[in-house]
């Protein structure tokens, strides 16, 4: 079986597939149009987020038996059409769930203790202890939206704290010893922290808008290590200004491209994008300008699941799923 690799991954991925007897070809630079011309020659394809795999692409993949995405979600693949074509789909949320859980907890503790603000001030020579007085997680109620691999991993990390953990999910019966599943009314009545762990889907795009935010009984802290499209950023900014949201930790942003490599439109390195936009600051979306300057907002570049360990675990998960499916 011939496999085409479209993104670089941990070397164990190709090494172990070689050992299983597969032919592994690599093409990390060719444009999508060139890949389309040769994809019919392959039985399998492995990708991260280089470009979307749409119906047109899939219709040219006459011999494709599987697509593996070395990541958690499948939103960059037309999954319905792939299944109609009887193409197996593999992803690897098991591989980076621990990393996401740790990153989410780190963001929460950093926000509670104003580490982002304090760090910047001390480096500038400002020593403001009272202005950086934090709050404690003990006694708070943490609410997790989406209780799959990532949500469960975050809940597990909270076990060492005297905090109540609630989860809300459209699927029933997913609660466990680490989180009590509740309905949306109890969820919005009780929580002090909302952590988003939902995939990108029609019912999650724009989920957190002004109406959603205002329906919570108490001001709350917001974390998003899932998908940027879940939050309407202008409504988040409004809630930060009126203190309905006390602070936000965002590993993902509404402005990201589907490749997740940049929050801006052109395909170029992030360093190049940042340099260019410093020369033309009018290009920054207005809500993003606010987020950049807000002391109670912590931003990271879609790296919650991006650790040394998860890189290997993601690759291993994909190998294991391919091996199990075709054994």
C-alpha positions as CSV (number, residue, x, y, z in Angstrom):
1,X,0.0,0.0,0.0
2,X,1.3,3.4,-1.0
3,X,1.0,6.3,1.5
4,X,1.5,10.0,0.7
5,X,2.7,12.2,3.6
6,X,1.7,15.9,3.2
7,X,3.1,17.3,6.5
8,X,6.1,16.6,8.5
9,X,5.5,14.6,11.7
10,X,7.5,12.7,14.3
11,X,9.9,10.3,12.5
12,X,8.4,7.2,14.2
13,X,5.4,7.6,11.9
14,X,7.2,6.8,8.7
15,X,9.7,4.4,10.4
16,X,6.9,2.2,11.8
17,X,4.9,2.3,8.6
18,X,8.0,1.2,6.7
19,X,8.4,-1.7,9.1
20,X,4.8,-2.7,8.4
21,X,5.6,-2.9,4.7
22,X,4.0,0.3,3.4
23,X,5.6,2.5,0.8
24,X,5.9,6.0,2.2
25,X,6.3,9.0,-0.2
26,X,6.7,12.5,1.1
27,X,5.6,15.8,-0.5
28,X,5.6,18.7,1.9
29,X,5.9,21.6,-0.6
30,X,3.8,21.1,-3.7
31,X,0.6,23.1,-4.1
32,X,-2.7,21.4,-3.7
33,X,-3.3,21.3,-7.5
34,X,-0.1,19.2,-8.0
35,X,-1.1,16.8,-5.2
36,X,-4.6,16.4,-6.8
37,X,-2.9,15.3,-10.1
38,X,-1.1,12.4,-8.4
39,X,-3.4,11.4,-5.5
40,X,-5.0,8.7,-7.5
41,X,-1.8,6.8,-7.3
42,X,-2.1,6.4,-3.5
43,X,-4.0,4.1,-1.1
44,X,-3.5,6.3,1.9
45,X,-2.8,9.9,2.8
46,X,-1.5,11.5,6.1
47,X,-2.0,15.2,6.7
48,X,-2.1,17.7,9.6
49,X,-3.7,20.9,8.4
50,X,-1.9,21.9,5.3
51,X,-4.9,22.5,3.1
52,X,-8.6,21.4,3.2
53,X,-9.5,18.0,1.7
54,X,-12.7,18.9,-0.2
55,X,-15.1,17.0,-2.5
56,X,-13.2,17.9,-5.6
57,X,-9.9,16.6,-4.1
58,X,-11.6,13.4,-2.9
59,X,-13.2,12.7,-6.3
60,X,-9.7,12.6,-7.8
61,X,-8.5,10.1,-5.2
62,X,-9.9,7.1,-6.9
63,X,-7.8,4.5,-4.9
64,X,-7.7,6.2,-1.6
65,X,-8.5,3.8,1.3
66,X,-7.8,6.1,4.2
67,X,-7.0,9.6,5.3
68,X,-5.2,10.1,8.6
69,X,-5.0,13.5,10.3
70,X,-2.3,13.8,12.9
71,X,-4.4,16.0,15.2
72,X,-7.6,16.0,17.1
73,X,-10.2,17.2,14.7
74,X,-11.4,16.4,11.1
75,X,-12.9,19.7,10.2
76,X,-10.4,20.3,7.3
77,X,-11.8,17.1,5.6
78,X,-15.1,16.7,3.9
79,X,-15.8,13.8,6.2
80,X,-19.3,13.0,4.8
81,X,-18.1,12.7,1.2
82,X,-15.1,10.7,2.3
83,X,-17.3,8.2,4.0
84,X,-19.6,8.0,1.0
85,X,-16.5,7.1,-1.0
86,X,-15.8,4.5,1.7
87,X,-12.5,6.2,2.7
88,X,-11.6,5.4,6.3
89,X,-10.8,8.5,8.5
90,X,-8.4,8.4,11.4
91,X,-7.5,11.2,13.8
92,X,-5.6,11.2,17.1
93,X,-7.3,13.2,20.0
94,X,-5.8,10.6,22.3
95,X,-2.3,11.8,21.4
96,X,-2.5,15.3,22.6
97,X,-5.3,15.3,25.2
98,X,-2.9,15.4,28.1
99,X,-1.0,18.3,26.7
100,X,-4.3,20.2,26.2
101,X,-5.4,19.5,29.7
102,X,-2.1,20.8,31.2
103,X,-2.1,23.9,29.0
104,X,-5.7,24.7,29.9
105,X,-4.9,24.4,33.6
106,X,-1.8,26.6,33.2
107,X,-3.8,29.3,31.5
108,X,-6.4,29.3,34.2
109,X,-3.9,29.5,37.0
110,X,-2.0,32.2,35.2
111,X,-5.2,34.3,34.8
112,X,-6.3,33.8,38.4
113,X,-2.9,35.0,39.6
114,X,-2.4,37.8,37.1
115,X,0.9,36.3,36.0
116,X,0.7,37.8,32.5
117,X,0.3,41.3,33.9
118,X,2.7,40.9,36.7
119,X,5.4,39.5,34.5
120,X,5.2,42.4,32.1
121,X,5.2,45.0,34.9
122,X,8.2,43.5,36.8
123,X,10.2,43.4,33.5
124,X,9.5,47.1,33.1
125,X,10.6,47.9,36.6
126,X,7.1,48.1,38.3
127,X,6.7,46.3,41.6
128,X,2.9,46.3,42.3
129,X,1.9,43.7,44.8
130,X,-1.6,44.8,45.6
131,X,-2.4,45.4,41.9
132,X,-1.5,41.8,41.3
133,X,-3.4,40.1,44.1
134,X,-4.8,36.9,42.7
135,X,-7.8,34.7,43.4
136,X,-7.8,31.0,44.3
137,X,-9.3,28.1,42.3
138,X,-10.4,26.3,45.5
139,X,-14.1,26.8,46.1
140,X,-14.8,27.7,42.5
141,X,-17.1,25.8,40.1
142,X,-15.4,25.0,36.8
143,X,-17.6,24.2,33.8
144,X,-16.4,22.2,30.9
145,X,-18.3,22.5,27.5
146,X,-17.6,19.4,25.5
147,X,-16.7,16.3,27.5
148,X,-14.7,14.2,25.1
149,X,-10.9,13.5,25.1
150,X,-9.9,17.1,25.8
151,X,-12.6,18.0,28.3
152,X,-11.9,14.8,30.3
153,X,-8.2,15.5,30.3
154,X,-8.7,19.0,31.8
155,X,-11.1,17.6,34.4
156,X,-8.5,15.0,35.5
157,X,-6.0,17.8,36.0
158,X,-8.5,19.6,38.3
159,X,-8.7,16.6,40.7
160,X,-6.1,18.1,43.1
161,X,-8.1,21.2,43.7
162,X,-11.1,21.7,46.0
163,X,-13.2,22.9,43.1
164,X,-16.5,21.5,41.8
165,X,-16.3,20.4,38.2
166,X,-19.4,20.3,36.0
167,X,-19.6,19.3,32.3
168,X,-22.1,20.0,29.6
169,X,-22.3,17.9,26.4
170,X,-24.9,17.2,23.8
171,X,-24.2,13.5,24.3
172,X,-25.7,12.1,27.5
173,X,-24.0,9.9,30.0
174,X,-20.5,11.2,29.6
175,X,-20.0,12.4,33.1
176,X,-17.5,10.5,35.3
177,X,-15.8,10.7,38.7
178,X,-13.9,13.9,37.6
179,X,-17.0,15.9,36.4
180,X,-20.7,15.8,37.0
181,X,-22.8,16.2,33.9
182,X,-25.6,18.7,34.1
183,X,-28.1,20.4,31.9
184,X,-27.4,23.8,30.3
185,X,-29.6,25.7,32.8
186,X,-27.7,24.4,35.9
187,X,-24.4,24.9,34.1
188,X,-25.1,28.6,33.4
189,X,-26.4,29.2,36.9
190,X,-23.5,27.7,38.7
191,X,-20.1,28.1,37.0
192,X,-17.3,30.5,37.7
193,X,-15.1,29.3,34.9
194,X,-16.1,28.1,31.4
195,X,-13.6,26.0,29.4
196,X,-14.4,25.2,25.8
197,X,-13.4,21.8,24.4
198,X,-15.8,21.4,21.4
199,X,-14.9,20.6,17.8
200,X,-15.7,22.9,14.9
201,X,-19.2,22.0,13.7
202,X,-22.2,23.9,12.4
203,X,-23.7,24.0,15.9
204,X,-20.5,25.2,17.6
205,X,-19.5,28.0,15.1
206,X,-20.3,31.3,16.9
207,X,-21.7,29.4,19.9
208,X,-20.3,31.9,22.4
209,X,-22.0,35.1,21.4
210,X,-23.5,38.0,23.3
211,X,-26.7,36.1,24.1
212,X,-24.8,33.0,25.3
213,X,-22.6,35.1,27.5
214,X,-25.4,37.1,29.1
215,X,-27.3,33.9,30.0
216,X,-24.8,33.1,32.7
217,X,-25.9,34.0,36.2
218,X,-22.4,35.2,37.4
219,X,-19.4,36.9,35.8
220,X,-17.0,34.1,34.7
221,X,-13.6,33.4,33.4
222,X,-13.4,31.9,29.8
223,X,-10.9,29.5,28.4
224,X,-10.7,28.2,24.8
225,X,-8.3,25.5,23.7
226,X,-10.7,24.0,21.2
227,X,-11.5,26.0,18.0
228,X,-11.4,29.8,17.5
229,X,-14.6,29.8,15.5
230,X,-16.5,28.9,18.7
231,X,-16.3,32.5,20.0
232,X,-17.6,35.7,18.4
233,X,-14.6,37.8,19.3
234,X,-16.4,41.2,19.2
235,X,-19.0,39.9,21.7
236,X,-16.1,38.5,23.9
237,X,-14.5,42.0,23.9
238,X,-17.8,43.6,24.9
239,X,-18.2,41.2,27.8
240,X,-14.6,41.8,28.9
241,X,-15.3,45.6,28.9
242,X,-18.5,45.3,31.0
243,X,-16.8,42.6,33.2
244,X,-19.4,39.9,32.5
245,X,-16.3,37.9,31.5
246,X,-13.5,38.4,34.1
247,X,-10.7,37.2,31.9
248,X,-10.0,35.0,29.0
249,X,-7.3,32.4,28.1
250,X,-7.3,31.9,24.3
251,X,-5.1,29.4,22.6
252,X,-7.2,29.7,19.5
253,X,-8.7,32.7,17.7
254,X,-11.6,33.3,15.3
255,X,-9.2,34.8,12.8
256,X,-7.1,31.6,12.3
257,X,-6.9,30.1,8.9
258,X,-8.0,26.5,8.5
259,X,-4.3,25.5,8.4
260,X,-3.9,26.9,11.9
261,X,-0.5,28.3,10.9
262,X,-1.5,31.9,11.0
263,X,-4.4,34.2,12.2
264,X,-4.1,36.2,9.0
265,X,-5.1,35.7,5.4
266,X,-1.9,35.2,3.5
267,X,0.1,32.0,3.5
268,X,3.4,33.1,5.1
269,X,5.3,32.6,8.2
270,X,3.9,34.1,11.3
271,X,7.1,36.1,12.0
272,X,6.8,37.6,8.5
273,X,3.1,38.3,9.1
274,X,3.8,40.0,12.4
275,X,6.5,42.2,10.9
276,X,4.3,43.2,8.1
277,X,1.4,44.1,10.3
278,X,3.6,46.2,12.6
279,X,4.1,48.4,9.6
280,X,0.4,48.4,8.8
281,X,-1.5,48.2,12.0
282,X,-4.8,49.1,10.4
283,X,-4.8,45.4,9.2
284,X,-5.3,44.2,12.8
285,X,-9.0,43.3,13.4
286,X,-10.3,45.8,16.0
287,X,-11.3,43.1,18.5
288,X,-7.9,41.5,18.3
289,X,-6.3,44.9,19.0
290,X,-8.2,45.0,22.3
291,X,-7.2,41.4,23.2
292,X,-3.5,42.1,22.6
293,X,-3.5,45.0,25.1
294,X,-5.8,43.6,27.8
295,X,-4.1,42.5,31.0
296,X,-6.8,40.0,31.7
297,X,-6.4,38.2,28.4
298,X,-3.8,35.5,27.8
299,X,-3.0,34.5,24.2
300,X,-1.1,31.5,22.8
301,X,-0.7,30.5,19.2
302,X,-2.7,27.3,19.0
303,X,-0.1,25.3,20.9
304,X,-2.2,23.7,23.7
305,X,-1.7,20.3,22.3
306,X,1.8,21.1,20.8
307,X,4.3,19.5,23.2
308,X,7.5,17.4,22.6
309,X,5.6,14.4,24.0
310,X,2.4,14.9,22.1
311,X,4.2,15.0,18.8
312,X,5.4,11.5,19.3
313,X,2.1,10.3,20.9
314,X,0.0,11.7,18.0
315,X,2.2,9.9,15.4
316,X,2.0,6.6,17.4
317,X,-1.7,6.9,17.7
318,X,-2.0,7.2,13.9
319,X,0.3,4.2,13.3
320,X,-1.7,2.1,15.8
321,X,-5.1,3.0,14.1
322,X,-3.8,2.2,10.6
323,X,-2.3,-1.1,11.8
324,X,-5.5,-2.1,13.6
325,X,-7.8,-1.2,10.7
326,X,-5.8,-3.0,8.0
327,X,-4.6,-6.0,10.1
